[in-house]
Amino acid sequence: MLRRYVNKSILAVLFVGLMFMGCVEPIDYHNRYTFIGETTADYLEEHEETFSSFLYILKRGGVLSLLKAYGTYTCFAPTNEAVSRFLVEQDSIWRSSLEAERVIWTGITSPLLEELSDSMCEVISKTHIIPHTYLTLDMGGDVIPSKNLNNRFLTMTYGTNDKGNGILIINGATIILGDQNVENGVVHVVNGVLSPSSNTLPAELEHMPFFSLFYEALLRTGLDLKMQNYEDYGYDDAEKTGPPWYSGGGATFNCYPATHYYGYTAFVEPDEVYFRAGIYNLDDLFERCREWYPTATDEDFTSENNALNKFVSYHLLERKQLYTRLVCYKIFNAIYDSEENMLSNCDRISYYETMQGTLLMVARPLSNITYKQYLLLNYSDDITNKKDIFCCLSPRGIPVNICVSDPQDILADKQNYPNYTQETLNGSILMINNLLVYDEDTMVGHVLNRLMRFNFASLVPEFASNDILWHERYTSGLLRSDGLIIPHDYSKNVKFYDEESRFYYVNPDHTYCNFEGDEMQGQGPFDFAYKLPPVPPGTYEIRLGYTAYNYRNIIQMYVDDEITGIPVDLRILANDPRIGWVNDDETEDNGTSNDKAMKNRGYLKGPTTFKSTTRPIARNYENSIRKVITTKYLGKGEHWLRFKNVNEQDDGTGMFMHDYLEIVPVGWMRREDISESEKRK
C-alpha cells in the first residue's frame, strides 16, 4: 500500500471535498458515479454532453481505443467549454505573434475543433492520460509522480477559488470533479486543457520577467545553446525487450530504457536577489563575477575562462531534476518507501556536477531543526546566522545554505512571479533565494569537508532525465522486470572496455538494505568505468559500498587505469575472519576497537543511516560492507573508477552489485572534533 506524505497531500482530500461546493463549471450529473465495469472511454461516452469535444480529440488522436482496453490509467478530462476556450486562446496567441518579431507556434491555427491536425489531437490526447492510477490522495509534491503518454510530467499546485474553497490545480487547470473510479483507472474532470510548455528551458526563461538579469547573462555567455537538445532520435531501443537475463539472485532483466531524452536544470536567482546585492544590470554582475572568479580573465563571455561564464555555468546541470527528486526524500511507490528505509533524522544529500565542471551540493538537513523543512544548496552546518538563517556567508563572503523555493509557493504568488513554469520541454527551472557562487576555499573548508556519499545510479545523469532513477518496477509482457538493461552508449559518464559487459539498473525495493533503495549491477565478462564526481583537488579515501552474497563476483578495481590493490571477493560476508566484522552489541567498547581492526584490513561496517524493512541498520548487518578502494590525490580534470570481472569460474550469472561510492577527504577523517557517531553515518 502506498503511504501518504506531505501535509499538502492531506489537504488534497479536503480540497476535493470542497470542490463540489464552489466549482467554476458545475456539471449536472444526476447520480454520483458508482457504476461497476465501465471503462474510462465508457464513462466519457456516458456523459457525452460534457466531453464530446474531448472524445473527438481522443478518436482523432488514436487514444480512445486505449481507454477502452484493460489497464490502469488516470484521465484528466476537460469539458467542452474548456476545449473551446483553449482553441480560441491558442489561435489568438499564434495570430497576434505574426505581427511581432518572433512568431509563437502553438500548433493551433484555427478556433474550430474540426480544423485541429491529427498530430495535435494526438499530443492533446496523450497529455491528458497517465498510464498509472492516481487518486487525489496520491497527489503530493510539485508533479504527479509518473509521466503522461507524452513522457512529460504534469505539475500540480493548490489554491482557492473565488468562494474561498480549496482547489487542486494540474498544469493550470482546476479539478472540478475528482476521483471518478472506473474499471481501468480513474477520471478527474478539469476546467481547462492541460498544456505543458513546449519551450526548451532557455526559451521558457524568456517569458519570466522576474528572471530577466539571469536570462540576459545566459544569452550573452552562449550557454543557452548548450541546453537545446531534447531527444536522442537515433536511440532505437524503445521497443526492445529480452531475451530475459537472470542474475544469480534470481532477479529478471528483460527491459531496456524506453526513452533517451536529454535534460537540464537551472537554479535561478530572481532579479530581486541581484538588486539586494547592488547588482542592477549585466555590467554590475560582470564586475562582481570578476571578484568571485579572479583567475577567469578572458573577456569573451562565451569562453569557459570568462568570469560571467563561470558564474552562469555553475547554475546549470546537464540533467533534469524535479524539485521533489533533488534528494531521496519522500520517494515512494508500491515496493519502496524512502522514509521506511532511511532513518528519519538522516540528512538527505545529493551532489551534482554543474556545467562549470564543479560540484553542487543539495541537502535536506533533517538533523538540523533550523533547516530540516528546506532544500538547501551548498549546505554547511558550521556556518550560521541567527538573525537571518538564509543569509549565511563563508569567511570569504560566499553565500551558503541557499534555499531552493518550493514551486508551489512560487505558483501561488502570481503577482510577483507571473507565468512561472517549473517544467519545460527539456528541463526544470528552480528559483533560489541567494547568489550561487563556486568558491573552492568555501567548498573545501566547509561545504564538502565531509564524507561524500554518491548513489552509483546518480552518477548517470541520463537516469534522472529519463525517469529511471528511483522508479518503480517494470513489467514487460508476462515477465516482471526487476530493473533495466542499460545499453553501452546510453550514458557519457560510463565507458566499457569489454563489449560483452552486461550493465543493469536495479529498481528500489524496501527489502534491500541499500542506500536509497536501488543498486547498479554488472554481469558477464564485465569491464567498465564510471566518471568520478569532480571533487576539489585534494587527497581522498575512495570507498565502494555493497551488499555481500554468495552469488556475487570477484572484481579488480582501478582509478585512472591504475590498479588499486588485489581483487576483491564480494561473496565474503563481513563476519568472515578476512574482514572481521563483529556486532557492536558483542563488543565492550561499542565497536570502536573492531572498527580499527576492520579498517586495518581495508573495510568498514555499513553506515548508520539506512536499513531495510527486513534487516537492521546497515552497520548492524553483516552483509553490508564498505571496502576502501584506495587513497589518492585527485587533481583537476576527469578521473575514472574502473571495475573488471576477474572470477575465472563465473558462469555469467555472478553479480557485481555496487550500491554507493564514498569519497572522503583525508583531513576530515583525522579531525578529532568530529564524534565517532557522526563518522559512522
C-alpha positions, 0 to 999 in steps of 0.5 A: 500500500502506498503511504501518504506524505506531505501535509499538502497531500492531506489537504488534497482530500479536503480540497476535493471535498470542497470542490463540489461546493464552489466549482467554476463549471458545475456539471449536472450529473444526476447520480454520483458515479458508482457504476461497476465495469465501465471503462474510462472511454465508457464513462466519457461516452456516458456523459457525452454532453460534457466531453464530446469535444474531448472524445473527438480529440481522443478518436482523432488522436488514436487514444480512445481505443486505449481507454477502452482496453484493460489497464490502469490509467488516470484521465484528466478530462476537460469539458467542452467549454474548456476545449473551446476556450483553449482553441480560441486562446491558442489561435489568438496567441499564434495570430497576434505573434505574426505581427511581432518579431518572433512568431509563437507556434502553438500548433493551433491555427484555427478556433474550430475543433474540426480544423485541429491536425491529427498530430495535435489531437494526438499530443492533446490526447496523450497529455491528458492520460497517465498510464498509472492510477492516481487518486487525489490522495496520491497527489503530493509534491510539485508533479504527479509522480509518473509521466503522461503518454507524452513522457512529460510530467504534469505539475500540480499546485493548490489554491482557492477559488473565488468562494474561498474553497480549496482547489487542486490545480494540474498544469493550470487547470482546476479539478472540478470533479475528482476521483471518478473510479472506473474499471481501468483507472480513474477520471478527474474532470478539469476546467481547462486543457492541460498544456505543458510548455513546449519551450526548451528551458532557455526559451521558457526563461524568456517569458519570466520577467522576474528572471530577466538579469539571469536570462540576459547573462545566459544569452550573452555567455552562449550557454543557452545553446548548450541546453537545446537538445531534447531527444536522442532520435537515433536511440532505437531501443524503445521497443526492445525487450529480452531475451530475459537475463537472470542474475544469480539472485534470481532477479529478471532483466528483460527491459531496456530504457524506453526513452533517451531524452536529454535534460537540464536544470537551472537554479535561478536567482530572481532579479530581486536577489541581484538588486539586494546585492547592488547588482542592477544590470549585466555590467554590475554582475560582470564586475562582481563575477570578476571578484568571485572568479579572479583567475577567469580573465578572458573577456569573451563571455562565451569562453569557459575562462570568462568570469560571467561564464563561470558564474552562469555555468555553475547554475546549470546541470546537464540533467533534469531534476524535479524539485521533489527528486533533488534528494531521496526524500519522500520517494515512494511507490508500491515496493519502496518507501524512502522514509521506511528505509532511511532513518528519519533524522538522516540528512538527505544529500545529493551532489551534482556536477554543474556545467562549470565542471564543479560540484553542487551540493543539495541537502535536506538537513533533517538533523538540523531543526533550523533547516530540516523543512528546506532544500538547501544548496551548498549546505554547511552546518558550521556556518550560521546566522541567527538573525537571518538563517538564509543569509549565511556567508563563508569567511570569504563572503560566499553565500551558503545554505541557499534555499531552493523555493518550493514551486508551489509557493512560487505558483501561488504568488502570481503577482510577483512571479507571473507565468512561472513554469517549473517544467519545460520541454527539456528541463526544470527551472528552480528559483533560489533565494541567494547568489550561487557562487563556486568558491573552492576555499568555501567548498573545501573548508566547509561545504564538502569537508565531509564524507561524500556519499554518491548513489552509483545510479546518480552518477548517470545523469541520463537516469534522472532525465529519463525517469529511471532513477528511483522508479518503480518496477517494470513489467514487460509482457508476462515477465516482471522486470526487476530493473533495466538493461542499460545499453553501452552508449546510453550514458557519457559518464560510463565507458566499457572496455569489454563489449560483452559487459552486461550493465543493469539498473536495479529498481528500489525495493524496501527489502534491500538494505541499500542506500536509497533503495536501488543498486547498479549491477554488472554481469558477464565478462564485465569491464567498465568505468564510471566518471568520478564526481569532480571533487576539489583537488585534494587527497581522498579515501575512495570507498565502494559500498555493497551488499555481500552474497554468495552469488556475487563476483570477484572484481579488480578495481582501478582509478585512472587505469591504475590498479588499486590493490588485489581483487576483491571477493564480494561473496565474503560476508563481513563476519568472515575472519578476512574482514572481521566484522563483529556486532557492536552489541558483542563488543565492550567498547561499542565497536570502536576497537573492531572498527580499527581492526576492520579498517586495518584490513581495508573495510568498514561496517555499513553506515548508520543511516539506512536499513531495510524493512527486513534487516537492521541498520546497515552497520548492524548487518553483516552483509553490508560492507564498505571496502576502501578502494584506495587513497589518492590525490585527485587533481583537476580534470576527469578521473575514472573508477574502473571495475573488471570481472576477474572470477575465472569460474563465473558462469555469467550469472555472478553479480557485481552489485555496487550500491554507493561510492564514498569519497572522503577527504583525508583531513576530515577523517583525522579531525578529532572534533568530529564524534565517532557517531557522526563518522559512522553515518 
